[in-house]
Amino acid sequence: MDFFVKHSLPGRIRVAFKKGSISNRQASLAKSLLSVQEGITDVSVNLISSSFLIFYQTDKQSEKSICALFMALSSKYLEDEEMLASVQELKKEPGLLTTLFWMTARHYAKKLLPLPLRIGLRFVNVAPRVLKGAEEVLKGNIFKADVLDATAITAAFLSGDPETAGSINFLLNIGETIEDFTKKKSYDNLAKTLFSDKDKAQLVEGTVERSVPIYTLKKDDTVAVRTGSMIPADGEVVRGEALVNQASITGEPLAVEKRSGSSVYAGTFVQEGELFIRVRAAGNSTKIQKILTLIDNSQELKVSSQVRSERLANTLVKYNFILSALTFVFTGNIQKVLSTLMVDYSCAMKLAAPIAVLSAMKEAADHKILVKGGKFLEDAAKADSIVFDKTGTLTEANPQLSKIIALEGRSEEQVLLTAACLEEHFAHPVANAIVRASDERGLSHPEYHAKVEYVVAHGIATSLADKRLCIGSAHFIFEDEKVEEPANLKKIQDEAIENGESLLYLSEGKKVIGIFAINDPIRPNAAQIIQDLRKTGIKTCAMITGDGEGAARKASQSAKVDHYISRALPEDKVSYIKGEQEKGHKVIMIGDGINDAPALAAADTGIAMGDSADITGETADIVLAPGSGLEDLLKTRILGERLIKKIDANNRCIISVNTGLILAGLFGAISPSLAALLHNSSTILFSAMAAKPLLGDN
């Protein structure tokens, strides 16, 4: 690449390149490659000035090292077809001020031309707008804003005033350019917010690893994922072994073992170990396309307030025509007629409403909440019933130790210390619950046993003082290890079922020395969130879960829901939701697992938790922020309520202001050109008001 440093400051450098030396797509690829280098925090490309603006950490990069990176951007990378296909081509687009400057310059330059040529050019300029209005009339759409504009321009020409006709057309073009820019800016802001290039994956290339944005992953790429990291894409394990937490898919908190040949899924986490995964599907095109499709579709999924405003705007056009006709009949003043024709309600209403929706969706995205259309925000705001899944929704899917039963003369501290000593070697949630409980009691558990043996899906075994020490499930302890059952085992198990707890058994030799009751408590603020939702108009809160009666009852009591259904299958959730809808209720369903997907699709608004399975997120209308809990459910409902109020309030203001402008034109207080200018200015003002945030400090 032919480049030079245009200017440089500590932490900031602008590097220019020779125009035409690289294509727009190559510039995009260069940006992507530079962005993943250690110490570089941000890279932007200006195609008009042919330069890269780079921000970097001064302790990790310098002007010299960045120049070295540019020198390395050879044809090996910039002409690699596969790499070029993985990025989007940058587009060179002039800014708003540049566009308006040239529009104005061309308009006034025409005044220097000879009169016949000037009139001819004006006719050519206004012809598209007049033809567009005529086309609407031929379709039977007489009362449309396009017809109103065409009528005003035609009337000015027919009255022998082509200068006014040209000025009106110029001002309308200026207004439309600003409106298009404003709407596109809202669209782009939303896309940029949803599309994050900060999520990284460890791409393996031979013996070398490098950090790359997740969206650049392609089919058959190999990625490395280690303890504590999220699996970035669906794929197959080619080597390595690890415990993977799949709670977002299965709803179960226990991690499962993955090794060569196993399938793994995006959004799940490696709790312990290391995996090398071959990517099953290309990530770049799908992610970009999904986001763009989502935003495009969101324009079709209009809130009813937006639909009402558009219908009202079209209806009011009729009265513009009636008023103009009456003005001509009673005054015969063509200037007043043109002034009444130049102001309509349609522009502002049809621009402000979608901008308000896009702005609300962007604001949600700023809070990491993905809303797939303004309609879903409104539906969430108007719902009167909510159905909750239990595991991972009302609860955190984070097991905790609730009770210790010590046997064979041992104390609770002794059996907990022994169990923690074994479980600390494994990073699955139940093991964490045991170790965490030990730490909370201030117990230290030094290594005094032999090497620990992990039996997949069963438990842990080791030896201590020539005795076999095991901890695990009832199947592992009593069937595989043939340990003697305690006399009161049936009573303990029945109580656990009643309380919604699972049991973990610790044995020494052929005797059970401790039993641990594990539960999955509800989120700390679940009851408060449900109470706050009721204040917004929610009348019924239900919980439907596949868990047993005891666990369901305990969770429902803690969360203070109205009623619950236990041992439910996916079809049971769907049946309940349809039953509520038949009674006239609008229902929100919120869940996180694959088995919740059918219910999310059936509900008026399907909401997925942020850590949900991929299919659940795809099915849902709204996806909450990862790790946010239920707070974002309340936030989403409030956002929807305020969006509806904003659109309605904007419409009232638009009607008031434009009615004032029409009256001012009717009484001769403003000229047609000034009416057009004030009308366009007020439209932009209303659009700016529509883009203001709704949540504030919430």
C-alpha positions as CSV (number, residue, x, y, z in Angstrom):
1,M,0.0,0.0,0.0
2,D,1.3,3.4,-1.0
3,F,0.9,5.4,2.3
4,F,2.3,8.3,4.3
5,V,1.7,9.8,7.8
6,K,-0.5,12.9,7.4
7,H,-0.3,13.9,11.1
8,S,0.5,12.1,14.4
9,L,-0.1,12.8,18.1
10,P,0.5,10.4,21.0
11,G,-2.3,7.8,20.8
12,R,-3.7,9.2,17.5
13,I,-2.4,9.0,13.9
14,R,-3.8,9.7,10.5
15,V,-2.3,7.7,7.7
16,A,-3.2,8.8,4.1
17,F,-3.0,6.5,1.1
18,K,-2.7,7.3,-2.6
19,K,-6.1,7.6,-4.2
20,G,-6.8,4.7,-6.5
21,S,-4.0,2.6,-5.0
22,I,-6.6,0.3,-3.2
23,S,-10.2,-0.4,-3.7
24,N,-13.0,0.4,-1.2
25,R,-13.3,-3.2,-0.3
26,Q,-9.5,-3.4,0.2
27,A,-9.7,-0.4,2.5
28,S,-12.4,-2.2,4.5
29,L,-10.3,-5.3,4.8
30,A,-7.3,-3.2,5.9
31,K,-9.5,-1.6,8.5
32,S,-10.5,-5.0,9.8
33,L,-6.9,-6.3,9.9
34,L,-5.7,-3.2,11.7
35,S,-8.5,-3.3,14.2
36,V,-7.5,-6.7,15.6
37,Q,-3.9,-5.7,16.4
38,E,-3.0,-5.4,20.0
39,G,-3.1,-1.9,21.4
40,I,-5.2,-0.4,18.6
41,T,-8.5,0.8,20.0
42,D,-10.3,2.2,17.0
43,V,-9.8,2.5,13.2
44,S,-11.9,4.5,10.8
45,V,-11.6,5.1,7.1
46,N,-12.4,8.3,5.2
47,L,-12.7,7.5,1.6
48,I,-13.1,11.1,0.6
49,S,-9.8,12.2,2.1
50,S,-8.3,8.7,1.4
51,S,-7.0,8.2,4.9
52,F,-7.1,6.0,8.0
53,L,-7.6,7.5,11.5
54,I,-6.2,5.2,14.1
55,F,-6.4,5.5,17.9
56,Y,-3.9,3.4,19.9
57,Q,-2.5,2.7,23.4
58,T,0.9,4.4,23.6
59,D,2.3,1.6,25.8
60,K,1.6,-1.0,23.1
61,Q,1.9,0.8,19.8
62,S,3.8,3.8,18.3
63,E,3.9,5.7,15.1
64,K,6.8,3.5,13.9
65,S,5.0,0.2,14.7
66,I,1.8,1.4,13.0
67,C,3.7,2.3,9.9
68,A,5.2,-1.2,10.0
69,L,1.7,-2.6,10.1
70,F,0.8,-0.6,6.9
71,M,4.0,-1.9,5.3
72,A,2.8,-5.4,6.0
73,L,-0.5,-4.8,4.2
74,S,0.8,-6.4,1.0
75,S,-1.1,-8.1,-1.8
76,K,-0.8,-11.3,0.3
77,Y,-3.7,-9.9,2.3
78,L,-5.3,-7.2,0.3
79,E,-5.7,-9.4,-2.8
80,D,-6.8,-12.6,-0.9
81,E,-10.3,-13.3,-2.4
82,E,-11.5,-15.2,0.6
83,M,-10.5,-12.4,3.0
84,L,-12.0,-9.7,0.7
85,A,-15.3,-11.6,0.6
86,S,-15.4,-11.6,4.4
87,V,-15.8,-7.8,4.7
88,Q,-18.4,-5.3,3.5
89,E,-17.3,-2.8,0.8
90,L,-17.1,0.8,2.2
91,K,-19.2,3.4,0.4
92,K,-18.1,6.9,-0.3
93,E,-21.0,9.2,0.6
94,P,-20.8,13.0,0.8
95,G,-22.0,14.6,4.1
96,L,-25.2,16.5,4.5
97,L,-23.6,20.0,4.4
98,T,-21.7,19.1,1.2
99,T,-24.9,17.9,-0.5
100,L,-26.9,21.0,0.5
101,F,-24.0,23.3,-0.6
102,W,-24.0,21.9,-4.1
103,M,-27.8,21.8,-4.3
104,T,-27.9,25.5,-3.4
105,A,-25.0,26.4,-5.7
106,R,-26.7,24.7,-8.7
107,H,-30.0,26.4,-7.9
108,Y,-28.7,29.9,-7.8
109,A,-26.2,29.4,-10.6
110,K,-29.2,28.8,-12.9
111,K,-30.2,32.5,-12.3
112,L,-27.1,33.5,-14.4
113,L,-28.4,31.7,-17.5
114,P,-30.5,33.3,-20.2
115,L,-34.2,33.5,-19.4
116,P,-35.4,31.0,-22.0
117,L,-32.9,28.4,-20.8
118,R,-33.6,29.2,-17.2
119,I,-37.3,28.6,-17.7
120,G,-36.6,25.4,-19.6
121,L,-34.4,24.1,-16.8
122,R,-37.0,25.0,-14.2
123,F,-39.5,23.0,-16.1
124,V,-37.1,20.0,-16.3
125,N,-36.5,20.3,-12.6
126,V,-40.1,20.4,-11.5
127,A,-41.3,17.8,-14.0
128,P,-40.5,14.7,-11.9
129,R,-42.4,16.1,-8.9
130,V,-45.4,17.0,-11.1
131,L,-45.3,13.6,-12.8
132,K,-45.2,11.9,-9.4
133,G,-48.3,13.8,-8.3
134,A,-50.0,12.9,-11.6
135,E,-49.1,9.3,-11.2
136,E,-50.8,9.2,-7.7
137,V,-53.9,10.8,-9.2
138,L,-54.1,8.2,-11.9
139,K,-53.9,5.5,-9.2
140,G,-56.8,7.1,-7.5
141,N,-54.7,8.5,-4.6
142,I,-55.9,12.1,-4.8
143,F,-55.4,13.0,-1.2
144,K,-51.6,12.5,-0.9
145,A,-48.8,14.9,0.0
146,D,-47.2,14.3,-3.4
147,V,-50.4,15.5,-5.1
148,L,-50.5,18.5,-2.9
149,D,-46.9,19.5,-3.8
150,A,-47.5,18.9,-7.5
151,T,-50.6,21.0,-7.4
152,A,-48.8,24.0,-5.7
153,I,-46.0,23.9,-8.3
154,T,-48.4,23.5,-11.3
155,A,-50.6,26.4,-10.0
156,A,-47.5,28.6,-9.7
157,F,-46.5,27.8,-13.3
158,L,-50.0,28.4,-14.6
159,S,-50.3,31.7,-12.9
160,G,-47.2,32.9,-14.8
161,D,-44.8,32.7,-11.9
162,P,-42.1,30.1,-12.7
163,E,-39.7,31.7,-10.3
164,T,-42.0,30.8,-7.3
165,A,-42.5,27.3,-8.8
166,G,-38.8,26.8,-9.0
167,S,-38.2,28.1,-5.4
168,I,-41.0,25.9,-4.1
169,N,-39.4,22.8,-5.8
170,F,-36.0,23.8,-4.5
171,L,-37.2,24.1,-0.9
172,L,-39.1,20.8,-1.2
173,N,-35.9,19.1,-2.5
174,I,-33.9,20.6,0.4
175,G,-36.5,19.4,2.9
176,E,-36.5,15.9,1.4
177,T,-32.7,15.7,1.4
178,I,-32.6,16.6,5.1
179,E,-35.4,14.2,5.9
180,D,-33.7,11.4,4.0
181,F,-30.4,12.1,5.7
182,T,-32.1,12.2,9.2
183,K,-33.9,8.9,8.6
184,K,-30.8,7.2,7.2
185,K,-28.8,8.5,10.1
186,S,-31.3,7.0,12.5
187,Y,-31.1,3.7,10.5
188,D,-27.3,3.7,10.5
189,N,-27.1,4.6,14.2
190,L,-29.3,1.6,15.0
191,A,-27.3,-0.7,12.7
192,K,-24.0,0.4,14.2
193,T,-25.3,-0.1,17.8
194,L,-26.5,-3.6,17.0
195,F,-23.5,-4.6,15.0
196,S,-20.5,-4.8,17.4
197,D,-17.1,-5.6,16.1
198,K,-15.6,-5.8,19.6
199,D,-16.5,-9.4,20.2
200,K,-13.4,-11.5,19.5
201,A,-12.6,-15.1,18.8
202,Q,-9.2,-16.9,18.8
203,L,-8.7,-18.0,15.2
204,V,-6.2,-20.8,14.8
205,E,-4.0,-20.8,11.6
206,G,-1.6,-23.7,11.7
207,T,0.4,-23.2,14.9
208,V,-0.5,-19.5,15.2
209,E,-3.4,-17.9,17.0
210,R,-4.8,-14.4,16.5
211,S,-7.7,-12.5,17.9
212,V,-10.3,-11.6,15.3
213,P,-13.8,-10.1,15.4
214,I,-16.4,-12.9,15.6
215,Y,-18.2,-11.6,12.6
216,T,-15.2,-12.4,10.4
217,L,-15.4,-16.1,11.1
218,K,-16.1,-18.4,8.1
219,K,-17.2,-21.9,7.6
220,D,-14.4,-24.4,8.4
221,D,-12.3,-21.9,10.4
222,T,-10.8,-23.3,13.5
223,V,-11.2,-21.4,16.8
224,A,-9.7,-22.0,20.2
225,V,-11.9,-21.6,23.3
226,R,-10.6,-21.9,26.8
227,T,-11.8,-21.8,30.4
228,G,-14.3,-19.0,31.0
229,S,-14.7,-18.1,27.4
230,M,-17.9,-18.2,25.3
231,I,-18.0,-20.5,22.3
232,P,-18.4,-18.0,19.3
233,A,-20.1,-20.2,16.7
234,D,-21.8,-23.5,16.2
235,G,-19.3,-26.2,15.3
236,E,-17.6,-29.5,15.9
237,V,-14.8,-30.2,18.4
238,V,-11.7,-31.3,16.5
239,R,-9.5,-31.7,19.5
240,G,-9.3,-30.9,23.2
241,E,-11.6,-31.7,26.1
242,A,-13.7,-29.5,28.4
243,L,-16.7,-29.1,30.5
244,V,-19.2,-26.9,28.7
245,N,-22.1,-25.1,30.4
246,Q,-25.1,-25.4,28.1
247,A,-27.7,-23.9,30.5
248,S,-28.8,-21.5,27.8
249,I,-29.8,-24.4,25.6
250,T,-30.9,-27.2,28.0
251,G,-32.0,-25.1,31.0
252,E,-29.9,-27.4,33.2
253,P,-27.1,-25.9,35.3
254,L,-24.8,-29.0,35.1
255,A,-21.9,-28.7,32.7
256,V,-21.4,-31.5,30.1
257,E,-18.2,-33.0,28.8
258,K,-17.2,-32.2,25.3
259,R,-14.4,-33.9,23.3
260,S,-13.4,-34.6,19.7
261,G,-16.4,-35.2,17.5
262,S,-18.9,-33.4,19.9
263,S,-21.1,-30.7,18.6
264,V,-21.0,-27.3,20.4
265,Y,-23.2,-24.2,20.2
266,A,-22.6,-20.5,20.1
267,G,-23.4,-18.7,23.3
268,T,-22.4,-21.7,25.6
269,F,-19.4,-21.4,27.9
270,V,-16.3,-23.5,28.5
271,Q,-16.2,-23.8,32.3
272,E,-13.0,-25.8,32.4
273,G,-10.7,-27.1,29.8
274,E,-9.7,-26.2,26.2
275,L,-11.5,-26.9,22.9
276,F,-10.5,-26.4,19.3
277,I,-13.7,-26.1,17.2
278,R,-14.3,-26.2,13.5
279,V,-16.9,-23.5,12.6
280,R,-20.0,-25.0,11.0
281,A,-21.5,-21.9,9.4
282,A,-20.0,-18.7,8.2
283,G,-20.5,-15.9,10.7
284,N,-19.8,-12.7,8.7
285,S,-22.5,-12.7,6.1
286,T,-25.2,-14.2,8.3
287,K,-24.6,-11.7,11.2
288,I,-24.5,-8.6,9.0
289,Q,-27.4,-9.8,6.9
290,K,-29.5,-10.7,9.9
291,I,-29.0,-7.2,11.4
292,L,-29.9,-5.4,8.2
293,T,-32.9,-7.7,7.6
294,L,-34.0,-7.1,11.1
295,I,-33.9,-3.3,10.7
296,D,-35.6,-3.5,7.2
297,N,-38.3,-5.7,8.7
298,S,-38.7,-3.4,11.6
299,Q,-39.9,-0.7,9.2
300,E,-42.8,-2.9,8.2
301,L,-43.6,-3.8,11.8
302,K,-45.1,-0.4,12.7
303,V,-46.6,0.5,16.0
304,S,-50.3,1.3,15.8
305,S,-49.6,4.9,16.9
306,Q,-47.4,5.2,13.8
307,V,-50.1,3.7,11.6
308,R,-52.7,6.0,13.0
309,S,-50.5,9.1,12.4
310,E,-50.0,8.1,8.8
311,R,-53.7,7.6,8.2
312,L,-54.5,10.9,9.9
313,A,-51.8,12.7,7.8
314,N,-53.4,11.3,4.5
315,T,-56.9,12.3,5.7
316,L,-55.8,15.9,6.5
317,V,-54.5,16.3,2.9
318,K,-58.1,16.4,1.8
319,Y,-58.8,19.4,4.0
320,N,-55.7,21.1,2.6
321,F,-57.3,20.9,-0.9
322,I,-60.7,22.0,0.4
323,L,-59.2,25.0,2.2
324,S,-57.1,25.9,-0.9
325,A,-60.2,25.7,-3.1
326,L,-62.3,27.9,-0.7
327,T,-59.4,30.4,-0.5
328,F,-59.3,30.7,-4.3
329,V,-63.1,31.0,-4.6
330,F,-63.4,33.7,-1.9
331,T,-60.1,35.6,-2.4
332,G,-58.8,34.8,-5.9
333,N,-55.3,35.3,-4.5
334,I,-53.0,32.7,-5.9
335,Q,-50.3,33.5,-3.4
336,K,-52.6,32.6,-0.5
337,V,-53.7,29.5,-2.3
338,L,-50.1,28.4,-2.8
339,S,-49.3,29.1,0.9
340,T,-52.1,26.8,2.0
341,L,-51.0,24.1,-0.5
342,M,-47.3,24.3,0.7
343,V,-48.1,23.2,4.2
344,D,-49.2,19.6,5.0
345,Y,-49.2,17.3,8.0
346,S,-48.0,14.3,6.2
347,C,-44.2,15.0,6.0
348,A,-43.7,15.6,9.7
349,M,-46.0,12.7,10.8
350,K,-44.5,10.2,8.4
351,L,-40.9,11.1,9.3
352,A,-41.1,11.7,13.0
353,A,-43.0,8.5,13.8
354,P,-40.5,6.1,12.2
355,I,-37.6,8.1,13.6
356,A,-39.1,7.7,17.1
357,V,-39.3,4.0,16.6
358,L,-35.8,3.7,15.3
359,S,-34.5,5.9,18.1
360,A,-36.3,3.7,20.7
361,M,-34.8,0.5,19.1
362,K,-31.4,2.2,19.2
363,E,-31.9,3.2,22.8
364,A,-32.8,-0.4,23.6
365,A,-29.7,-1.6,21.8
366,D,-27.6,0.9,23.8
367,H,-28.9,-1.1,26.9
368,K,-28.0,-4.3,25.0
369,I,-31.7,-5.1,24.4
370,L,-32.4,-6.3,20.9
371,V,-35.9,-5.3,19.7
372,K,-36.9,-6.6,16.3
373,G,-39.5,-4.0,15.5
374,G,-41.4,-1.1,17.1
375,K,-44.6,-3.2,17.0
376,F,-43.1,-5.5,19.6
377,L,-42.3,-2.6,22.0
378,E,-45.9,-1.5,21.7
379,D,-47.2,-5.1,22.3
380,A,-44.9,-5.4,25.3
381,A,-46.3,-2.1,26.7
382,K,-50.0,-3.1,26.1
383,A,-49.8,-6.7,27.4
384,D,-51.7,-7.5,30.6
385,S,-50.3,-11.0,31.2
386,I,-46.8,-12.4,31.6
387,V,-45.8,-16.1,31.5
388,F,-42.4,-16.9,33.0
389,D,-40.2,-19.9,32.5
390,K,-38.5,-20.9,35.7
391,T,-34.9,-22.2,35.2
392,G,-32.7,-19.4,33.9
393,T,-35.5,-16.9,33.8
394,L,-37.0,-16.5,37.3
395,T,-33.9,-18.3,38.6
396,E,-30.3,-17.7,37.6
397,A,-29.5,-21.4,36.9
398,N,-26.8,-21.0,39.6
399,P,-27.2,-23.8,42.1
400,Q,-26.6,-23.2,45.8
401,L,-26.2,-25.4,48.8
402,S,-29.3,-25.2,50.9
403,K,-28.8,-28.0,53.5
404,I,-26.2,-30.5,54.8
405,I,-27.1,-33.8,56.3
406,A,-24.2,-35.3,58.2
407,L,-24.2,-39.1,58.9
408,E,-22.0,-41.7,60.6
409,G,-21.1,-39.4,63.4
410,R,-19.6,-36.7,61.2
411,S,-20.3,-33.0,61.6
412,E,-21.6,-30.7,58.9
413,E,-18.2,-28.9,58.7
414,Q,-16.4,-32.2,58.3
415,V,-18.5,-33.5,55.4
416,L,-18.5,-30.1,53.7
417,L,-14.8,-29.8,54.0
418,T,-14.3,-33.2,52.5
419,A,-16.7,-32.5,49.7
420,A,-15.2,-29.1,48.9
421,C,-11.7,-30.8,48.8
422,L,-13.0,-33.0,45.9
423,E,-15.2,-30.6,44.1
424,E,-12.7,-27.7,43.9
425,H,-11.1,-29.6,41.0
426,F,-14.2,-29.2,38.8
427,A,-15.8,-26.0,37.6
428,H,-19.4,-27.2,37.1
429,P,-22.1,-25.2,38.9
430,V,-22.9,-27.9,41.6
431,A,-19.2,-28.2,42.4
432,N,-19.0,-24.4,42.7
433,A,-22.0,-24.4,45.1
434,I,-20.2,-26.8,47.4
435,V,-16.9,-24.9,47.3
436,R,-18.6,-21.6,47.7
437,A,-20.4,-22.8,50.8
438,S,-17.2,-24.0,52.2
439,D,-15.5,-20.7,51.6
440,E,-18.4,-18.8,53.2
441,R,-18.0,-20.8,56.4
442,G,-14.2,-20.1,56.4
443,L,-13.2,-23.7,55.9
444,S,-9.9,-24.4,54.2
445,H,-9.6,-27.7,52.3
446,P,-5.9,-28.8,51.9
447,E,-5.0,-31.7,49.6
448,Y,-4.8,-34.8,51.6
449,H,-6.4,-37.3,49.3
450,A,-5.1,-39.3,46.2
451,K,-5.6,-38.1,42.6
452,V,-9.2,-37.3,41.8
453,E,-11.0,-39.3,39.2
454,Y,-13.9,-37.7,37.4
455,V,-16.6,-40.0,36.2
456,V,-18.5,-38.2,33.4
457,A,-22.2,-37.5,34.3
458,H,-21.9,-39.5,37.6
459,G,-19.5,-38.0,40.1
460,I,-16.0,-37.9,41.6
461,A,-14.0,-40.7,43.1
462,T,-10.6,-40.8,45.0
463,S,-9.0,-42.6,48.0
464,L,-8.4,-41.4,51.5
465,A,-6.7,-43.5,54.2
466,D,-7.1,-46.6,52.0
467,K,-10.8,-46.0,51.7
468,R,-12.7,-45.1,48.5
469,L,-14.2,-41.6,48.7
470,C,-17.0,-40.7,46.3
471,I,-19.3,-37.8,45.7
472,G,-22.1,-37.8,43.1
473,S,-25.6,-38.8,42.2
474,A,-27.8,-41.5,43.8
475,H,-27.2,-43.7,40.7
476,F,-23.4,-43.3,41.0
477,I,-23.3,-43.9,44.8
478,F,-25.9,-46.6,45.3
479,E,-25.9,-48.5,42.0
480,D,-22.4,-48.1,40.6
481,E,-20.5,-48.0,43.8
482,K,-22.9,-50.3,45.8
483,V,-22.8,-48.1,48.8
484,E,-25.3,-49.0,51.6
485,E,-28.4,-46.8,51.8
486,P,-29.0,-44.9,55.0
487,A,-32.0,-45.9,57.0
488,N,-33.8,-42.6,56.5
489,L,-32.9,-42.2,52.8
490,K,-36.5,-42.3,51.6
491,K,-37.6,-39.6,54.0
492,I,-34.7,-37.4,53.0
493,Q,-35.4,-37.8,49.3
494,D,-39.1,-37.1,49.7
495,E,-38.4,-33.9,51.6
496,A,-36.0,-32.8,48.9
497,I,-38.7,-33.4,46.2
498,E,-41.1,-31.4,48.3
499,N,-38.7,-28.5,48.6
500,G,-37.6,-28.6,45.0
501,E,-34.0,-29.7,45.8
502,S,-31.6,-32.1,44.2
503,L,-29.3,-34.3,46.3
504,L,-25.6,-35.0,46.2
505,Y,-24.2,-37.9,48.2
506,L,-20.8,-38.2,49.8
507,S,-19.6,-41.8,50.7
508,E,-16.6,-43.2,52.4
509,G,-16.0,-46.9,51.7
510,K,-19.5,-48.4,51.7
511,K,-21.1,-45.8,54.0
512,V,-22.8,-42.5,53.2
513,I,-21.3,-39.8,55.4
514,G,-23.0,-36.8,54.1
515,I,-25.9,-35.6,51.9
516,F,-26.0,-32.2,50.3
517,A,-29.3,-30.5,49.2
518,I,-28.9,-28.3,46.2
519,N,-31.4,-25.8,45.0
520,D,-31.7,-23.1,42.3
521,P,-33.1,-20.0,44.1
522,I,-35.0,-17.3,42.2
523,R,-33.2,-14.1,41.3
524,P,-32.9,-11.8,44.3
525,N,-35.0,-9.1,42.7
526,A,-37.6,-11.3,40.9
527,A,-40.4,-10.6,43.4
528,Q,-39.7,-6.8,43.2
529,I,-39.6,-6.7,39.4
530,I,-43.0,-8.6,39.3
531,Q,-44.4,-6.1,41.7
532,D,-43.2,-3.2,39.6
533,L,-44.6,-4.8,36.5
534,R,-48.0,-5.0,38.2
535,K,-47.8,-1.2,38.7
536,T,-47.5,-0.8,34.9
537,G,-50.8,-2.6,34.3
538,I,-49.8,-6.3,34.3
539,K,-52.7,-8.2,35.9
540,T,-51.6,-11.8,35.7
541,C,-48.2,-13.4,36.3
542,A,-47.8,-17.1,35.7
543,M,-44.9,-19.5,35.9
544,I,-44.8,-22.6,33.7
545,T,-41.9,-25.1,34.2
546,G,-40.9,-28.6,33.4
547,D,-39.6,-29.0,37.0
548,G,-41.4,-31.0,39.6
549,E,-44.2,-29.8,41.9
550,G,-41.9,-29.0,44.8
551,A,-39.4,-26.9,42.9
552,A,-42.2,-25.1,41.0
553,R,-44.2,-24.4,44.2
554,K,-41.2,-23.0,46.1
555,A,-40.2,-20.8,43.2
556,S,-43.7,-19.4,42.6
557,Q,-44.1,-18.6,46.3
558,S,-40.7,-16.8,46.4
559,A,-41.4,-14.8,43.2
560,K,-45.0,-14.1,44.2
561,V,-46.6,-15.1,40.9
562,D,-50.3,-15.6,40.7
563,H,-50.2,-19.3,39.7
564,Y,-47.9,-22.0,38.3
565,I,-47.9,-25.1,36.3
566,S,-45.3,-27.8,37.0
567,R,-44.0,-30.7,34.9
568,A,-45.1,-28.9,31.7
569,L,-44.1,-29.9,28.3
570,P,-43.4,-27.2,25.6
571,E,-46.9,-27.8,24.1
572,D,-48.4,-27.2,27.5
573,K,-46.9,-23.7,27.6
574,V,-48.3,-23.0,24.1
575,S,-51.8,-24.3,25.1
576,Y,-51.8,-22.0,28.2
577,I,-50.9,-18.9,26.2
578,K,-53.5,-19.6,23.5
579,G,-56.1,-20.1,26.2
580,E,-55.3,-16.7,27.7
581,Q,-55.4,-15.1,24.3
582,E,-58.9,-16.6,23.7
583,K,-60.0,-14.9,26.9
584,G,-58.9,-11.5,25.4
585,H,-55.6,-11.2,27.1
586,K,-52.4,-9.9,25.5
587,V,-49.6,-12.2,26.6
588,I,-45.8,-11.8,27.1
589,M,-43.8,-15.0,27.3
590,I,-40.3,-14.9,28.7
591,G,-37.9,-17.8,28.6
592,D,-34.4,-18.9,27.8
593,G,-34.3,-22.5,26.7
594,I,-34.9,-24.3,23.4
595,N,-38.1,-25.8,24.9
596,D,-39.4,-22.2,25.3
597,A,-39.2,-21.3,21.6
598,P,-42.7,-22.6,20.6
599,A,-44.3,-20.6,23.5
600,L,-42.3,-17.5,22.5
601,A,-43.7,-17.8,19.0
602,A,-47.3,-18.2,20.2
603,A,-47.3,-15.2,22.6
604,D,-48.2,-11.7,21.5
605,T,-44.7,-10.7,22.5
606,G,-41.9,-13.3,22.9
607,I,-39.0,-12.2,25.1
608,A,-35.8,-14.2,25.4
609,M,-33.3,-13.8,28.3
610,G,-29.9,-12.5,27.2
611,D,-28.1,-15.8,27.8
612,S,-30.8,-17.8,25.9
613,A,-30.2,-20.6,23.3
614,D,-29.7,-19.4,19.7
615,I,-33.0,-20.8,18.5
616,T,-34.8,-19.1,21.4
617,G,-33.2,-15.7,20.5
618,E,-34.1,-16.2,16.9
619,T,-37.8,-17.0,17.8
620,A,-38.2,-14.1,20.3
621,D,-39.4,-10.7,19.3
622,I,-37.2,-9.1,21.9
623,V,-33.9,-10.4,23.4
624,L,-32.7,-8.9,26.7
625,A,-29.1,-8.0,27.6
626,P,-26.8,-10.9,28.6
627,G,-26.5,-11.1,32.4
628,S,-29.1,-8.4,33.0
629,G,-31.7,-10.6,34.8
630,L,-35.3,-9.4,34.8
631,E,-34.5,-5.7,35.2
632,D,-34.5,-5.3,31.4
633,L,-38.0,-6.8,31.1
634,L,-39.3,-3.8,33.1
635,K,-37.1,-1.4,31.2
636,T,-38.5,-2.8,27.9
637,R,-42.1,-2.3,29.0
638,I,-41.4,1.3,30.1
639,L,-39.7,2.0,26.8
640,G,-42.7,0.8,24.9
641,E,-45.1,2.9,26.9
642,R,-43.0,6.0,26.5
643,L,-42.6,5.4,22.7
644,I,-46.4,5.3,22.3
645,K,-46.8,8.5,24.3
646,K,-44.1,10.3,22.3
647,I,-45.6,9.5,18.9
648,D,-49.0,10.7,20.0
649,A,-47.6,13.9,21.6
650,N,-45.6,14.6,18.4
651,N,-48.7,14.3,16.3
652,R,-50.5,16.8,18.5
653,C,-47.6,19.3,18.1
654,I,-47.4,18.7,14.4
655,I,-51.1,19.4,13.9
656,S,-50.9,22.6,16.0
657,V,-47.8,24.1,14.3
658,N,-48.8,23.3,10.7
659,T,-52.4,24.5,11.3
660,G,-50.8,27.8,12.5
661,L,-48.7,28.0,9.3
662,I,-51.7,27.3,7.1
663,L,-53.7,30.1,8.8
664,A,-50.7,32.5,8.5
665,G,-50.6,31.8,4.7
666,L,-54.4,32.1,4.5
667,F,-54.2,35.6,6.0
668,G,-51.2,36.6,3.8
669,A,-48.8,36.8,6.8
670,I,-46.3,34.5,5.0
671,S,-45.4,33.9,1.3
672,P,-45.5,30.5,-0.3
673,S,-41.7,30.2,-0.3
674,L,-41.6,31.2,3.4
675,A,-44.4,28.7,4.1
676,A,-42.4,25.9,2.5
677,L,-39.3,26.9,4.4
678,L,-41.1,27.1,7.8
679,H,-42.9,23.8,7.1
680,N,-39.6,22.0,6.2
681,S,-37.9,23.6,9.3
682,S,-40.6,22.5,11.6
683,T,-40.5,18.9,10.1
684,I,-36.8,18.7,10.9
685,L,-37.4,20.1,14.4
686,F,-40.1,17.4,15.1
687,S,-37.7,14.7,13.8
688,A,-35.0,15.9,16.2
689,M,-37.5,15.8,19.0
690,A,-38.6,12.3,18.0
691,A,-34.9,11.1,18.3
692,K,-34.6,12.2,22.0
693,P,-34.0,9.3,24.5
694,L,-37.0,7.9,26.3
695,L,-35.5,6.1,29.3
696,G,-33.4,8.8,30.9
697,D,-32.0,7.5,34.1
698,N,-34.1,4.3,34.1
